Amino acid sequence: MRWSTVWRPPLFFAFSFVFYCCLLHSSLDPYPSIVYLSAFPRFRSPFPAFLFLPCIAPPGRNPQIFVGQGESDRSKIHQARSFLKIVTDGDNEGMDNDLNEMAEENRSNAVWTRMLQGNKRFALGQAEHPWQDEETRLSLVDSQNPDAAVLSCSDSRVPVEVIFDEGLGDIFTVRTAGATIDQAVLESLEYAVDSLHVSIIVVMSHQDCGLLKKATELARTSQDTDFMTYSINQALETVKTAIESEVDEPADIERIHISLLIERLVDRSEIIRRALADDKLKIVGARYVMTTGLVEVLSF
């Protein structure tokens, strides 16, 4: 009888049981709705690759399973090695940190993948409008458990939950003119990170931003801007940076704006810096293109 035929079922359940026990004793208490399952996509050697399937569901909902084919920032070999260390190491020193880091990475990646999939449905006119029923609404009366925060423009053409085809309680949304950052915005996002434990912040601009258009007009006409509002002055910083870089396309100015907003957000918030350093948070820059309905992922 083949080795895999004899040992495959007991090993599968043994590893899954041990892995689940490790999760119960890890420091994942702030994220009780996260469960990680292990599966063997192939079983051709004593040390098969592991595929981790994040199952994420706010309280009162059934878990949704997200299966991805893409590579994470860490190699599959590293994931398997880390998992085997958890299973076989009698001295559990360092186990919690490794497990938490893997869990947070998988969680933020799964959340962002879900949001992009929802955006694709929206752009194709196939939005599902999930989690907007009475049961979901009532389950969120006493508490919220969003898994993402989005900072975006207050433009009426850019409704975040609609663009990402998300439901009630899925996204903690902060919206201002041009997605500019003041103290209230900073404290709101810090609350999302420190108290609600979101795993990802998306900072998103959009096509045809009125604030950036106005700031560009002011910068090019050399008008006196001392009397301008806080938001306009912050947008002017973006436009001046773009002019110094010899950038004049509106889309490129919008991309520069996001990079400066992310830099400002990290510089001004110790809570966010600490969450990033501890691998508990990911920040993503994005730009919504109204002509296509799609969200463009930015890299800096």
C-alpha positions in Angstrom: 0.0 0.0 0.0 1.3 3.5 -0.8 2.7 5.6 2.0 0.5 8.5 1.2 -2.6 6.3 1.3 -1.9 5.1 4.8 -0.7 8.3 6.4 -2.5 11.0 4.6 -5.7 11.1 6.6 -4.2 10.8 10.1 -1.5 13.3 9.4 -4.0 15.8 8.0 -6.1 15.7 11.1 -3.1 15.7 13.4 -1.5 18.8 11.9 -4.9 20.6 11.7 -5.7 19.8 15.3 -2.3 21.0 16.5 -2.5 24.1 14.4 -5.9 24.9 15.8 -4.7 24.4 19.3 -1.8 26.8 18.7 -4.3 29.4 17.5 -6.4 29.0 20.6 -3.3 29.7 22.8 -1.9 32.5 20.6 -2.3 36.2 21.2 -5.0 36.5 18.6 -7.6 37.5 21.2 -8.3 40.9 19.5 -9.3 39.0 16.4 -11.7 36.3 17.5 -13.4 36.1 14.1 -10.2 34.8 12.4 -9.6 31.1 11.9 -6.9 29.6 9.8 -7.3 26.1 8.3 -4.5 24.0 6.9 -4.9 21.8 3.8 -2.6 19.7 1.7 -3.1 20.7 -2.0 -0.7 17.9 -2.9 0.8 15.0 -0.9 3.8 13.7 -2.7 6.4 13.9 0.1 6.7 13.7 3.9 6.8 17.5 4.0 4.0 18.8 1.8 3.4 22.5 1.1 0.8 24.1 3.2 -2.1 26.3 2.0 -3.5 28.6 4.6 -7.1 29.6 4.0 -8.2 32.6 6.0 -11.8 32.5 7.1 -13.0 36.0 8.1 -16.4 36.9 9.5 -17.6 39.7 11.8 -19.7 38.7 14.8 -23.1 37.3 13.8 -22.0 36.2 10.3 -21.0 33.0 8.7 -17.3 32.8 7.7 -16.3 33.5 4.2 -13.4 31.5 2.8 -11.0 33.2 0.5 -8.7 31.0 -1.6 -5.9 32.7 -3.5 -3.5 31.4 -6.1 -1.0 34.3 -5.7 2.2 34.3 -3.8 2.4 36.2 -0.5 5.5 38.3 0.5 6.8 35.2 2.2 7.7 32.0 0.3 5.7 28.8 0.7 8.8 27.2 2.0 9.1 29.8 4.7 5.4 29.3 5.6 5.9 25.5 5.8 9.1 25.8 7.8 7.4 28.2 10.3 4.4 25.9 10.6 6.6 22.8 11.2 8.5 24.8 13.9 5.2 25.5 15.6 4.3 21.8 15.5 7.6 20.3 16.5 9.3 22.8 18.8 8.9 21.7 22.4 10.1 25.0 23.6 7.4 27.4 22.4 9.6 30.5 22.6 8.9 32.8 19.7 6.0 30.7 18.5 3.4 33.4 19.2 5.2 36.1 17.4 5.7 33.9 14.3 2.1 32.8 14.3 0.7 36.3 14.8 2.9 37.7 12.0 1.7 35.0 9.6 -1.9 35.5 10.7 -1.9 39.3 10.3 -0.2 39.1 6.8 -2.8 36.6 5.6 -5.6 38.6 7.2 -4.7 41.9 5.5 -4.1 40.2 2.2 -7.4 38.4 2.3 -9.3 41.6 3.2 -7.7 43.6 0.4 -8.3 40.7 -2.1 -12.0 40.7 -1.1 -12.3 44.4 -1.5 -10.7 44.3 -5.0 -13.0 41.4 -6.0 -16.0 43.5 -4.8 -14.7 46.5 -6.9 -14.5 44.3 -9.9 -18.1 43.2 -9.5 -19.1 46.9 -9.1 -17.2 47.9 -12.3 -18.9 45.1 -14.2 -22.3 45.9 -13.0 -22.5 42.7 -11.0 -22.6 44.1 -7.5 -23.9 41.7 -4.9 -24.6 44.2 -2.1 -23.6 41.7 0.6 -24.4 41.9 4.3 -27.2 44.5 4.0 -30.0 42.4 5.3 -32.0 43.0 8.5 -30.2 40.2 10.4 -26.8 41.8 9.7 -28.1 45.3 10.7 -29.4 44.0 14.0 -26.2 42.1 14.8 -24.3 45.3 14.6 -26.4 47.4 16.9 -24.2 47.0 20.0 -20.7 46.8 18.4 -18.7 47.0 15.2 -15.9 44.8 13.9 -14.7 46.2 10.5 -11.6 44.6 9.0 -10.5 47.6 6.9 -10.3 51.4 7.2 -10.5 53.7 4.1 -9.5 57.3 3.9 -11.0 58.9 0.8 -12.5 62.1 -0.6 -15.9 63.2 0.4 -16.9 63.6 -3.2 -20.5 62.3 -3.7 -19.3 60.3 -6.7 -16.9 58.2 -4.6 -19.0 56.2 -2.1 -16.5 53.7 -0.6 -18.8 50.9 0.4 -20.5 51.0 -3.0 -17.3 51.0 -5.0 -15.9 48.0 -3.1 -19.3 46.2 -3.0 -19.1 45.9 0.8 -21.7 45.5 3.5 -22.7 46.9 6.8 -19.9 47.0 9.3 -17.2 45.9 6.8 -15.3 49.2 6.3 -14.5 52.0 8.8 -14.7 55.0 6.5 -13.2 58.5 6.9 -13.9 61.0 4.2 -12.7 64.6 3.8 -12.2 67.0 0.9 -9.4 65.5 -1.1 -8.8 62.9 1.6 -6.8 65.5 3.4 -5.6 64.8 7.0 -6.4 66.8 10.0 -6.4 65.9 13.7 -9.9 64.5 13.6 -8.9 62.2 10.6 -5.8 61.1 12.4 -7.7 60.3 15.6 -10.4 58.4 13.7 -7.8 56.2 11.9 -5.9 55.6 15.1 -9.2 54.5 16.7 -9.7 52.1 13.8 -6.2 50.6 14.3 -5.9 50.6 18.1 -9.5 49.8 19.2 -11.1 48.2 16.2 -8.0 46.3 15.1 -8.4 46.8 11.4 -5.6 45.1 9.5 -5.4 47.4 6.5 -5.8 51.2 5.8 -6.6 52.1 2.2 -5.7 55.8 1.3 -7.6 56.5 -1.9 -7.8 59.4 -4.3 -10.0 59.6 -7.4 -10.2 60.8 -10.9 -11.2 64.5 -11.4 -10.7 65.5 -7.8 -12.1 69.0 -7.4 -9.8 70.0 -4.5 -6.7 69.1 -6.5 -8.0 70.9 -9.6 -8.6 74.0 -7.6 -5.1 73.8 -6.0 -3.5 73.3 -9.4 -5.3 76.4 -10.7 -4.2 78.4 -7.8 -0.6 77.3 -8.0 -0.3 78.0 -11.7 -1.8 81.5 -11.4 0.4 82.4 -8.4 -2.5 83.7 -6.4 -2.2 84.6 -2.8 -3.1 81.4 -0.8 -2.7 82.8 2.8 -6.5 83.0 3.1 -7.1 79.5 1.9 -8.6 76.7 3.9 -6.6 74.0 5.6 -7.6 71.5 2.9 -6.6 73.7 0.0 -3.2 74.5 1.6 -2.6 70.7 2.1 -3.5 70.1 -1.6 -1.2 72.9 -2.6 1.7 71.0 -1.1 0.9 68.1 -3.4 0.7 70.4 -6.5 3.9 72.2 -5.7 5.7 68.8 -5.3 4.3 67.8 -8.6 5.4 71.0 -10.3 8.9 70.6 -8.9 9.0 67.1 -10.3 7.7 68.5 -13.7 4.5 66.5 -13.4 1.4 68.1 -14.8 -1.0 65.3 -15.7 -4.0 65.3 -13.3 -3.8 61.5 -12.8 -0.1 61.7 -11.8 -0.9 64.6 -9.4 -3.6 62.5 -7.8 -1.0 59.6 -7.4 1.5 62.0 -5.8 -1.2 63.3 -3.5 -1.8 59.8 -2.1 2.0 59.2 -1.6 2.2 62.4 0.4 -0.9 61.6 2.4 0.5 58.2 3.4 3.8 59.8 4.4 1.9 62.4 6.5 -0.2 59.8 8.1 2.7 57.7 9.2 4.8 60.7 10.3 2.0 62.1 12.5 0.8 58.9 14.2 2.8 56.9 16.7 0.0 54.3 16.9 0.0 53.7 13.2 3.8 53.5 13.1 3.9 51.0 15.9 1.2 48.8 14.2 3.2 48.9 11.0 6.4 48.0 12.8 4.7 45.1 14.6 3.3 43.7 11.3 -0.3 44.3 12.5 -1.2 46.8 9.8 -0.8 47.3 6.1 -1.3 50.6 4.3 -2.3 50.6 0.6 -2.4 53.6 -1.8 -5.2 53.5 -4.4 -6.9 55.7 -7.0 -10.5 55.3 -8.1 -11.0 55.8 -11.9 -14.6 56.9 -12.5 -14.5 56.2 -16.2 -13.9 52.5 -15.6 -15.2 52.0 -12.1 -12.0 50.3 -11.1 -9.7 51.0 -8.3 -6.1 51.4 -9.3 -3.5 50.0 -6.8 -0.5 52.4 -6.5 3.1 51.4 -5.8 5.6 53.9 -4.5 
